[in-house]
Amino acid sequence: MYDIVADCSDNVPTRYLVNDACVLGGKPLVSAGALRMEGQLTVYNYRGGPCYRCLYPVPPPPETVTNCSDGGVLGVVPGIMGCFQALEVLKIASGQGSSCGQQLVMFDAQDARFRSIKLRPKQASCAVCGEKPSVTQLVDYEAFCGSAATDKCRKLNLLSRDQRITVQDYKSIMDNAEPHLLLDVRPRVEVDICHLPLSLNIPLSSLEERKSEHIQLLQERIGQLKRQMEGDCRPPVYVICKMGNDSQKAVQVVEKMSGSEVDSVSVKDICGGLMAWAKRVDSTFPQY
């Protein structure tokens, strides 16, 4: 029998499962998470406050979710958030009460700054803690979320085989000095850790949001490549990320832009990303 639950999971199905179990069992849920250089902390189902479903009634599409295995995390950040999580557990257990029942504490390790935002109150329409709950027992959360309850990186398959190349294929392209553009779509903080030579960094988020300065930069590099290749051609663009998921999404975005927002290009994904490069091509390449 437990009085308080601390959630340290890194996947959406487990978060919904733990939340529902806490609501059905009448237990407060101290939840903390970390990704890259940011952390978050809140307490759900506490003294009339909202539960996780109150804030997120519908799970996000699986392809939009990034976990630590995929996006990376600076090791000290989970340690900091874990200490604050333990503090809130002790405050609740000792009767002092938590101040995070209806607010989200956010930690930015880059700027060494904390800030808090007020959460919306408990929702009467909530499926598990509302006035007329439809969830009265635990369900199949993998089916509900459309993703696996695992902290390991998911391998997306968004592209056809002819839209992808292996890291060995790309090594041959480099060795043969074939004209091309290598597009690295990781966040800048990850690119600063390691990157392949001559790669152009434009984060996936910038491509999806069509940020003008980055689209202009991409067009400039494509234009330079076209002039280098001469003739009427579609310059090859190869896209890479850490694990090979975000790069597939980026290929789809660039394909939509090709011929309209930028010059027409041939764009392909590099399977497995930089971690596959480190495993199969260059064992000295940093892994993080």
Secondary structure by P-SEA (a helix, b strand, c coil): cccbbbbbccccaaaaaaaaaaaaabbbbbcccccccbbbbbccccccccccccccccccccccccccccccccaaaaaaaaaaaaaaaaaaaaccccccccbbbbbbccccbbbbbbccccccccccccccccccccccccccccccccccbbbbccccccccccaaaaaaaaaaccbbbbbbcccaaaaaaccccbbbbbcaaaaaaccaaaaaaaaaaaaaaaaaaccccbbbbbbbcccaaaaaaaaaaaaaaccccccccbbbbccccaaaaacccccccccc
